[in-house]
Each structure stands twice: as C-alpha cells, then as structure tokens.
C-alpha cells in the first residue's frame, strides 16, 4: 500500500477532478473507483462521494492499493517497436488495435500483446491498463509510449499534464480551412444525446481543449493537416475538426459520408511525432512514427509526391 497526504490550497473542484490534477498518473475514472472503494479520506473521514466539492484547507489522504494480479490472456501480435529500454517502450500503433480491454474489447488489445512479450509493466492504472500512459483511438495510428515501472509512469504522466511532452499528429480532412494555420480552443465533454460521443460543450459540462493546427498540403477537395496538442481530451482532434467544418476523412463517428479514393476502415489520423524527457536519463527524446502505406497510396493519387508525409 502506498500512502499520500495533501492539503487543498483552494476549493471549488470536484473530488475526483481534484485528485486527477494533483496525482495525474492515475486517470479520473480510476480515481472514481478508488473513491467508491474507500481509499480516499477527507479531514480524517472516509469520503466515497466523487462529487464532493473540495474546500480550501481540506486535508485529503489517499491509499493506493498494490496492483492486483492481471487476469488477462496474452495475445501475440507483431508490434512495430520504435524504441525500447528497461524503463519504457515506444510503438507505432497500427489501425484497428484497441489500446486496453474495455466492454466489447475484452481481448486482442495492445495490453494483451504487451503481456505476451513477458515484459514488466507499470500497475498504477489498474489491472486492465498496465503500462498505458496515454491512449490512441482504435483506428488512430502512430507513436504511443508505454511505462515499465510505476515511477516512470508517474513521471511520463506528469509531463503530459504539465504539457512538457509534445504530441504531434497528421490528419487528412474533408475540405480546407480558410486560414493556413490557427488554434482551436473550447471545451469538450460528453455529447448530451449520445454517451458514446464527445462534443464541444460549455465550461460547466466540458474540459478545456486546445489544438494548434496548420495546413501541410492541399489534396484536391481534401487537405493534409498537422496538429499539435496542448491538451489531450478524448477524441479531441476529431471533435475539433468536425466542429470547425472539416472532419477527418474516414471518421465513422464525427465525419460525414463522403467517397474516398481508397478504401478506408477508419479515420485518417496519425500520431507522427512524440517528444518527451526520458524519466531516467533526463535527455530530450523524439520518436517519429512512419505513416501507414495507405496514406502513401492516397497521396500519390491526389498529390503525386508522398514526400509531403515525411516528418523530422
């Protein structure tokens, strides 16, 4: 068991959100479960209410249970490894691969593939998400970092929270922005009519989401775009692009039904570049994830020169 104590300097935040901010290595959904299980106390009283509003001066203690044994079936998959050492692993995630088990995807996920490699993984995020520091949607491809120890997991998650780590994406959208570059800043939360979707909401029902973008190259009635995330909300780029009027090509949730020059199974969004400070060496590291072959075929048809997909 791991114990931590905090004193709130100011109040006004819901307990699960407050904990996710002061201890960002653990997801908010994980905090909600820990609160419900009685692992959080406020002013020496166990608090099982995730909606409790933290007050300035509150003393909050948490107990982190030891990771439970994993009850997942290893599944051997051929992963493209961009980098690996004893502390972390960086892969180029393919399209169609779910990152961790969830309802409807109990097996055949990245986590199952990692377990098949018989490597050490952090357990701080619970039994279903060992090593998972951040996620990519099922059909989003590209660079993904995995932590091998809890200390590395905490350090990496803190960098993402502090915006030290940088995540850059390529995407092909339908249509074209009127300006060559810009920033989208609004609030993203659960869609009020469809709990499976996210949407631009007001501050009370969403969290601040900031996406910087620029046009990389025109592709006929499509556009190759570059995105730099300042925040990392669920489906952020997909929601922002759809809201702006140029949805990601092939997006089955937020896109429009438009014919594509090539057969698509999901959105054309790729995490092309990941940069962060190595938690052990302290060195600034950058990894480039090559785009899938499908992108090259599409660009050859629409532009003629796939060099526009290169990234440094």
HUWO-V437535 format. One record per pair of residues at least 6 apart in sequence whose C-alpha atoms are under 8 Angstrom apart, sorted by sequence separation. I is the first residue (numbers start at 0). GAP is how many residues later the second one is. D is the distance in Angstrom with one decimal. If there is no record, write none. Layout:
i: (I & I)
gap: (GAP & GAP)
d: (D & D)
This chain:
i: (19 & 33 & 39 & 40 & 82 & 83 & 100 & 122 & 123 & 124 & 146 & 158 & 159 & 189 & 190 & 199 & 216 & 217 & 240 & 241 & 247 & 248 & 276 & 277 & 298 & 299 & 19 & 38 & 39 & 81 & 82 & 97 & 122 & 123 & 124 & 145 & 189 & 190 & 215 & 216 & 240 & 246 & 247 & 276 & 277 & 298 & 19 & 37 & 39 & 80 & 81 & 82 & 100 & 121 & 122 & 135 & 189 & 190 & 214 & 215 & 216 & 246 & 275 & 276 & 18 & 37 & 80 & 81 & 99 & 120 & 121 & 134 & 146 & 155 & 188 & 189 & 190 & 214 & 215 & 237 & 246 & 274 & 275 & 37 & 80 & 81 & 97 & 98 & 99 & 100 & 120 & 121 & 133 & 187 & 188 & 190 & 214 & 215 & 226 & 237 & 249 & 274 & 275 & 295 & 16 & 19 & 36 & 79 & 80 & 96 & 97 & 98 & 99 & 133 & 187 & 188 & 213 & 214 & 248 & 274 & 15 & 18 & 34 & 35 & 78 & 79 & 96 & 97 & 98 & 99 & 132 & 187 & 188 & 212 & 213 & 241 & 273 & 274 & 34 & 35 & 78 & 79 & 96 & 131 & 132 & 186 & 187 & 212 & 213 & 237 & 241 & 272 & 273 & 295 & 34 & 35 & 78 & 131 & 132 & 185 & 186 & 187 & 212 & 249 & 251 & 272 & 273 & 15 & 34 & 42 & 43 & 130 & 131 & 185 & 186 & 189 & 211 & 212 & 238 & 249 & 250 & 251 & 272 & 15 & 41 & 42 & 43 & 130 & 186 & 188 & 189 & 210 & 211 & 237 & 249 & 250 & 271 & 272 & 41 & 42 & 43 & 110 & 130 & 187 & 188 & 210 & 211 & 249 & 250 & 271 & 31 & 41 & 110 & 130 & 186 & 187 & 188 & 210 & 211 & 248 & 249 & 270 & 271 & 290 & 15 & 40 & 41 & 110 & 186 & 187 & 209 & 210 & 247 & 248 & 271 & 39 & 40 & 132 & 186 & 187 & 209 & 210 & 247 & 289 & 39 & 40 & 186 & 187 & 208 & 209 & 247 & 269 & 39 & 130 & 185 & 186 & 208 & 38 & 39 & 132 & 133 & 184 & 185 & 207 & 208 & 287 & 38 & 132 & 184 & 185 & 208 & 287 & 38 & 120 & 121 & 183 & 184 & 210 & 120 & 121 & 122 & 123 & 183 & 184 & 206 & 210 & 100 & 120 & 121 & 122 & 182 & 183 & 208 & 267 & 99 & 100 & 119 & 120 & 121 & 182 & 183 & 99 & 118 & 119 & 123 & 182 & 183 & 210 & 121 & 181 & 182 & 121 & 180 & 181 & 74 & 99 & 180 & 181 & 261 & 74 & 98 & 180 & 14 & 15 & 72 & 74 & 179 & 180 & 14 & 15 & 71 & 179 & 261 & 13 & 14 & 17 & 75 & 76 & 98 & 197 & 261 & 13 & 14 & 74 & 75 & 98 & 197 & 260 & 13 & 14 & 73 & 74 & 98 & 176 & 272 & 13 & 14 & 72 & 73 & 97 & 98 & 199 & 271 & 12 & 13 & 71 & 73 & 74 & 75 & 97 & 198 & 199 & 260 & 11 & 12 & 73 & 74 & 75 & 96 & 197 & 10 & 11 & 72 & 73 & 95 & 96 & 175 & 10 & 11 & 94 & 95 & 199 & 9 & 10 & 94 & 95 & 9 & 10 & 93 & 94 & 175 & 187 & 7 & 9 & 10 & 93 & 94 & 174 & 175 & 7 & 8 & 9 & 92 & 93 & 173 & 174 & 175 & 7 & 8 & 92 & 93 & 173 & 174 & 187 & 7 & 91 & 92 & 172 & 173 & 6 & 7 & 91 & 92 & 171 & 172 & 6 & 7 & 90 & 91 & 92 & 171 & 172 & 6 & 7 & 90 & 91 & 171 & 172 & 5 & 6 & 89 & 90 & 170 & 171 & 4 & 5 & 89 & 90 & 169 & 170 & 4 & 5 & 89 & 169 & 170 & 4 & 66 & 70 & 71 & 88 & 89 & 169 & 170 & 183 & 196 & 3 & 4 & 66 & 69 & 87 & 88 & 168 & 169 & 2 & 3 & 67 & 68 & 69 & 87 & 88 & 167 & 168 & 2 & 3 & 66 & 67 & 87 & 88 & 167 & 168 & 2 & 66 & 86 & 87 & 167 & 1 & 2 & 86 & 166 & 167 & 0 & 1 & 85 & 86 & 165 & 166 & 0 & 1 & 165 & 0 & 1 & 87 & 165 & 0 & 86 & 162 & 162 & 172 & 176 & 174 & 175 & 174 & 173 & 174 & 172 & 173 & 172 & 173 & 172 & 173 & 171 & 172 & 170 & 171 & 218 & 219 & 218 & 219 & 218 & 217 & 216 & 215 & 29 & 29 & 171 & 170 & 171 & 25 & 26 & 136 & 170 & 24 & 25 & 169 & 170 & 24 & 168 & 169 & 168 & 169 & 168 & 169 & 167 & 168 & 166 & 167 & 168 & 166 & 167 & 166 & 167 & 165 & 166 & 24 & 165 & 166 & 164 & 165 & 164 & 165 & 164 & 163 & 164 & 163 & 158 & 158 & 155 & 155 & 154 & 138 & 139 & 138 & 139 & 143 & 151 & 24 & 138 & 139 & 140 & 141 & 142 & 151 & 24 & 138 & 139 & 140 & 141 & 142 & 23 & 24 & 138 & 139 & 140 & 141 & 142 & 143 & 24 & 139 & 141 & 142 & 24 & 23 & 24 & 23 & 23 & 142 & 142 & 142 & 141 & 141 & 141 & 140 & 140 & 94 & 86 & 89 & 91 & 91 & 93 & 82 & 81 & 81 & 81)
gap: (6 & 6 & 6 & 6 & 6 & 6 & 6 & 6 & 6 & 6 & 6 & 6 & 6 & 6 & 6 & 6 & 6 & 6 & 6 & 6 & 6 & 6 & 6 & 6 & 6 & 6 & 7 & 7 & 7 & 7 & 7 & 7 & 7 & 7 & 7 & 7 & 7 & 7 & 7 & 7 & 7 & 7 & 7 & 7 & 7 & 7 & 8 & 8 & 8 & 8 & 8 & 8 & 8 & 8 & 8 & 8 & 8 & 8 & 8 & 8 & 8 & 8 & 8 & 8 & 9 & 9 & 9 & 9 & 9 & 9 & 9 & 9 & 9 & 9 & 9 & 9 & 9 & 9 & 9 & 9 & 9 & 9 & 9 & 10 & 10 & 10 & 10 & 10 & 10 & 10 & 10 & 10 & 10 & 10 & 10 & 10 & 10 & 10 & 10 & 10 & 10 & 10 & 10 & 10 & 11 & 11 & 11 & 11 & 11 & 11 & 11 & 11 & 11 & 11 & 11 & 11 & 11 & 11 & 11 & 11 & 12 & 12 & 12 & 12 & 12 & 12 & 12 & 12 & 12 & 12 & 12 & 12 & 12 & 12 & 12 & 12 & 12 & 12 & 13 & 13 & 13 & 13 & 13 & 13 & 13 & 13 & 13 & 13 & 13 & 13 & 13 & 13 & 13 & 13 & 14 & 14 & 14 & 14 & 14 & 14 & 14 & 14 & 14 & 14 & 14 & 14 & 14 & 15 & 15 & 15 & 15 & 15 & 15 & 15 & 15 & 15 & 15 & 15 & 15 & 15 & 15 & 15 & 15 & 16 & 16 & 16 & 16 & 16 & 16 & 16 & 16 & 16 & 16 & 16 & 16 & 16 & 16 & 16 & 17 & 17 & 17 & 17 & 17 & 17 & 17 & 17 & 17 & 17 & 17 & 17 & 18 & 18 & 18 & 18 & 18 & 18 & 18 & 18 & 18 & 18 & 18 & 18 & 18 & 18 & 19 & 19 & 19 & 19 & 19 & 19 & 19 & 19 & 19 & 19 & 19 & 20 & 20 & 20 & 20 & 20 & 20 & 20 & 20 & 20 & 21 & 21 & 21 & 21 & 21 & 21 & 21 & 21 & 22 & 22 & 22 & 22 & 22 & 23 & 23 & 23 & 23 & 23 & 23 & 23 & 23 & 23 & 24 & 24 & 24 & 24 & 24 & 24 & 25 & 25 & 25 & 25 & 25 & 25 & 26 & 26 & 26 & 26 & 26 & 26 & 26 & 26 & 27 & 27 & 27 & 27 & 27 & 27 & 27 & 27 & 28 & 28 & 28 & 28 & 28 & 28 & 28 & 29 & 29 & 29 & 29 & 29 & 29 & 29 & 30 & 30 & 30 & 31 & 31 & 31 & 32 & 32 & 32 & 32 & 32 & 33 & 33 & 33 & 34 & 34 & 34 & 34 & 34 & 34 & 35 & 35 & 35 & 35 & 35 & 36 & 36 & 36 & 36 & 36 & 36 & 36 & 36 & 37 & 37 & 37 & 37 & 37 & 37 & 37 & 38 & 38 & 38 & 38 & 38 & 38 & 38 & 39 & 39 & 39 & 39 & 39 & 39 & 39 & 39 & 40 & 40 & 40 & 40 & 40 & 40 & 40 & 40 & 40 & 40 & 41 & 41 & 41 & 41 & 41 & 41 & 41 & 42 & 42 & 42 & 42 & 42 & 42 & 42 & 43 & 43 & 43 & 43 & 43 & 44 & 44 & 44 & 44 & 45 & 45 & 45 & 45 & 45 & 45 & 46 & 46 & 46 & 46 & 46 & 46 & 46 & 47 & 47 & 47 & 47 & 47 & 47 & 47 & 47 & 48 & 48 & 48 & 48 & 48 & 48 & 48 & 49 & 49 & 49 & 49 & 49 & 50 & 50 & 50 & 50 & 50 & 50 & 51 & 51 & 51 & 51 & 51 & 51 & 51 & 52 & 52 & 52 & 52 & 52 & 52 & 53 & 53 & 53 & 53 & 53 & 53 & 54 & 54 & 54 & 54 & 54 & 54 & 55 & 55 & 55 & 55 & 55 & 56 & 56 & 56 & 56 & 56 & 56 & 56 & 56 & 56 & 56 & 57 & 57 & 57 & 57 & 57 & 57 & 57 & 57 & 58 & 58 & 58 & 58 & 58 & 58 & 58 & 58 & 58 & 59 & 59 & 59 & 59 & 59 & 59 & 59 & 59 & 60 & 60 & 60 & 60 & 60 & 61 & 61 & 61 & 61 & 61 & 62 & 62 & 62 & 62 & 62 & 62 & 63 & 63 & 63 & 64 & 64 & 64 & 64 & 65 & 65 & 67 & 68 & 68 & 69 & 70 & 70 & 71 & 72 & 72 & 73 & 73 & 74 & 74 & 75 & 75 & 76 & 76 & 77 & 77 & 80 & 82 & 83 & 83 & 84 & 85 & 91 & 92 & 95 & 96 & 96 & 97 & 97 & 98 & 98 & 98 & 98 & 99 & 99 & 99 & 99 & 100 & 100 & 100 & 101 & 101 & 102 & 102 & 103 & 103 & 104 & 104 & 104 & 105 & 105 & 106 & 106 & 107 & 107 & 108 & 108 & 108 & 109 & 109 & 110 & 110 & 111 & 112 & 112 & 113 & 117 & 118 & 120 & 123 & 124 & 126 & 126 & 127 & 127 & 127 & 127 & 128 & 128 & 128 & 128 & 128 & 128 & 128 & 129 & 129 & 129 & 129 & 129 & 129 & 130 & 130 & 130 & 130 & 130 & 130 & 130 & 130 & 131 & 131 & 131 & 131 & 132 & 133 & 133 & 134 & 137 & 144 & 145 & 146 & 147 & 148 & 149 & 150 & 151 & 171 & 193 & 197 & 197 & 198 & 198 & 204 & 205 & 206 & 207)
d: (6.5 & 7.0 & 5.9 & 5.1 & 5.8 & 6.3 & 6.2 & 7.5 & 7.2 & 7.6 & 5.1 & 5.3 & 7.7 & 7.7 & 5.4 & 7.4 & 6.0 & 6.1 & 4.9 & 7.1 & 7.8 & 6.7 & 5.4 & 6.3 & 6.9 & 6.0 & 6.3 & 7.5 & 5.9 & 7.8 & 5.1 & 7.4 & 4.9 & 8.0 & 7.4 & 7.9 & 6.2 & 4.8 & 7.5 & 5.1 & 6.6 & 6.8 & 6.1 & 4.4 & 6.5 & 5.7 & 5.4 & 6.1 & 7.3 & 7.5 & 5.4 & 7.0 & 6.2 & 5.4 & 6.5 & 7.5 & 4.5 & 4.9 & 7.1 & 5.3 & 7.1 & 5.1 & 5.7 & 5.9 & 7.7 & 6.6 & 6.1 & 5.2 & 5.5 & 5.7 & 4.6 & 7.3 & 7.9 & 8.0 & 5.5 & 6.0 & 7.9 & 6.3 & 5.1 & 6.8 & 7.2 & 7.1 & 5.5 & 5.8 & 4.4 & 6.5 & 7.7 & 5.5 & 6.0 & 7.3 & 4.8 & 7.9 & 7.3 & 6.6 & 5.7 & 8.0 & 4.7 & 6.2 & 7.8 & 6.3 & 7.8 & 5.5 & 6.6 & 5.7 & 6.5 & 7.1 & 7.1 & 5.6 & 6.4 & 7.8 & 5.0 & 4.7 & 5.3 & 7.4 & 5.5 & 6.4 & 5.9 & 6.3 & 7.9 & 4.2 & 6.1 & 7.1 & 6.8 & 4.7 & 6.9 & 5.4 & 6.1 & 6.2 & 6.4 & 7.8 & 6.8 & 4.5 & 5.9 & 6.9 & 5.4 & 6.0 & 5.6 & 6.5 & 5.0 & 6.9 & 7.4 & 7.2 & 6.6 & 7.6 & 6.0 & 5.6 & 5.4 & 5.6 & 6.7 & 7.7 & 6.5 & 7.0 & 5.4 & 7.7 & 6.8 & 7.5 & 7.4 & 5.4 & 6.7 & 6.9 & 5.4 & 7.9 & 4.5 & 6.1 & 6.4 & 5.8 & 6.7 & 5.8 & 6.3 & 6.1 & 7.6 & 5.1 & 6.7 & 7.8 & 6.0 & 7.7 & 5.7 & 6.3 & 6.7 & 7.0 & 5.5 & 7.0 & 4.7 & 5.9 & 6.6 & 5.0 & 7.7 & 4.6 & 5.9 & 5.9 & 7.4 & 6.7 & 5.0 & 6.7 & 5.0 & 4.1 & 5.7 & 6.3 & 5.7 & 6.2 & 7.8 & 7.8 & 5.9 & 7.8 & 4.0 & 6.0 & 6.4 & 4.2 & 7.4 & 4.9 & 6.0 & 4.6 & 6.9 & 7.5 & 8.0 & 4.6 & 6.3 & 5.0 & 7.4 & 5.6 & 6.2 & 7.1 & 6.7 & 7.4 & 7.7 & 5.7 & 6.5 & 7.0 & 4.9 & 5.3 & 6.6 & 6.0 & 6.0 & 5.8 & 7.1 & 7.2 & 5.2 & 6.3 & 4.9 & 6.5 & 5.4 & 7.2 & 6.4 & 7.9 & 5.8 & 6.4 & 4.4 & 6.3 & 7.6 & 5.6 & 7.3 & 6.8 & 4.5 & 7.0 & 5.8 & 5.5 & 5.6 & 5.7 & 6.5 & 7.0 & 7.9 & 7.2 & 5.6 & 7.7 & 7.2 & 7.1 & 5.2 & 6.1 & 5.7 & 6.8 & 6.4 & 7.3 & 7.0 & 7.9 & 5.8 & 7.9 & 4.5 & 7.8 & 6.1 & 5.0 & 7.5 & 5.8 & 5.7 & 6.6 & 7.7 & 7.0 & 6.0 & 4.0 & 4.2 & 6.4 & 7.0 & 5.2 & 7.0 & 8.0 & 6.5 & 7.5 & 5.3 & 5.8 & 4.7 & 5.7 & 6.4 & 5.8 & 7.7 & 7.1 & 7.7 & 4.3 & 8.0 & 7.7 & 8.0 & 6.0 & 6.0 & 6.5 & 7.8 & 5.5 & 7.8 & 7.9 & 5.6 & 6.4 & 7.9 & 6.1 & 8.0 & 3.9 & 7.8 & 5.3 & 7.0 & 8.0 & 5.7 & 6.1 & 5.4 & 7.2 & 7.6 & 5.4 & 7.9 & 6.8 & 6.0 & 7.5 & 7.6 & 5.5 & 6.5 & 7.3 & 6.4 & 5.3 & 5.4 & 5.1 & 5.2 & 6.9 & 6.9 & 6.8 & 5.6 & 5.9 & 4.6 & 4.9 & 7.6 & 7.8 & 7.8 & 4.6 & 5.8 & 6.2 & 6.0 & 7.0 & 7.0 & 7.3 & 7.4 & 5.5 & 6.1 & 6.7 & 7.5 & 7.4 & 5.3 & 4.6 & 6.2 & 7.8 & 7.8 & 5.8 & 5.6 & 5.1 & 5.5 & 7.4 & 5.2 & 6.9 & 7.1 & 5.8 & 7.9 & 4.5 & 5.1 & 6.9 & 7.7 & 4.9 & 6.3 & 6.4 & 4.8 & 7.5 & 7.9 & 3.9 & 4.3 & 7.9 & 6.3 & 4.4 & 7.5 & 5.8 & 7.4 & 7.2 & 7.4 & 3.9 & 7.9 & 7.6 & 5.3 & 5.4 & 6.6 & 6.9 & 5.1 & 6.9 & 7.9 & 5.1 & 6.6 & 5.1 & 5.7 & 5.2 & 5.9 & 5.1 & 6.9 & 4.7 & 6.4 & 7.5 & 5.1 & 6.9 & 5.0 & 5.6 & 6.6 & 5.9 & 5.3 & 4.6 & 6.3 & 6.7 & 5.4 & 5.6 & 6.5 & 7.5 & 4.7 & 6.7 & 5.5 & 6.6 & 4.5 & 7.6 & 5.6 & 6.5 & 4.6 & 7.1 & 5.8 & 6.1 & 6.5 & 5.5 & 5.9 & 6.0 & 7.3 & 5.2 & 5.5 & 6.6 & 7.1 & 5.1 & 5.8 & 6.3 & 4.4 & 5.7 & 6.4 & 4.4 & 5.4 & 7.6 & 7.8 & 5.7 & 6.2 & 4.7 & 7.6 & 7.0 & 7.5 & 5.7 & 6.4 & 6.7 & 5.4 & 7.0 & 5.1 & 5.7 & 6.2 & 7.4 & 5.3 & 7.5 & 7.0 & 7.4 & 5.6 & 6.6 & 7.2 & 5.0 & 5.9 & 6.6 & 6.4 & 6.2 & 4.7 & 7.5 & 5.6 & 6.5 & 4.7 & 6.8 & 6.5 & 5.3 & 4.6 & 5.6 & 6.4 & 5.3 & 6.2 & 6.4 & 6.5 & 4.9 & 7.1 & 6.6 & 7.5 & 5.9 & 5.6 & 6.7 & 7.1 & 4.9 & 7.5 & 7.5 & 7.8 & 5.3 & 6.6 & 6.4 & 7.4 & 7.7 & 7.2 & 7.9 & 6.5 & 5.4 & 5.2 & 8.0 & 5.7 & 5.7 & 5.4 & 6.3 & 4.2 & 5.7 & 5.8 & 5.0 & 6.7 & 5.8 & 7.4 & 6.4 & 5.4 & 7.8 & 5.8 & 7.8 & 7.2 & 7.5 & 6.9 & 7.4 & 5.8 & 5.7 & 6.9 & 6.8 & 7.0 & 7.5 & 4.5 & 7.6 & 5.7 & 5.9 & 6.3 & 7.6 & 6.9 & 5.2 & 5.4 & 6.5 & 4.3 & 6.3 & 6.0 & 5.2 & 7.0 & 6.0 & 6.7 & 8.0 & 5.1 & 6.0 & 6.5 & 7.9 & 4.9 & 7.7 & 5.9 & 6.6 & 7.5 & 5.1 & 5.6 & 6.5 & 4.4 & 6.8 & 7.2 & 7.9 & 7.4 & 7.9 & 8.0 & 7.0 & 6.1 & 7.7 & 7.8 & 5.4 & 6.7 & 8.0 & 6.0 & 6.5 & 6.3 & 7.0 & 6.6 & 5.2 & 5.4 & 7.9 & 4.7 & 7.9 & 5.3 & 4.7 & 4.2 & 6.2 & 7.4 & 7.7 & 7.9 & 5.7 & 6.1 & 5.6 & 6.5 & 7.7 & 7.9 & 7.4 & 7.9 & 6.2 & 5.0 & 6.1 & 6.5 & 6.1 & 6.6 & 7.3 & 7.2 & 5.5 & 5.5 & 7.5 & 7.3 & 7.9 & 7.9 & 7.8 & 7.5 & 8.0 & 5.6 & 7.7 & 7.9 & 7.9 & 7.0 & 7.9 & 7.3)
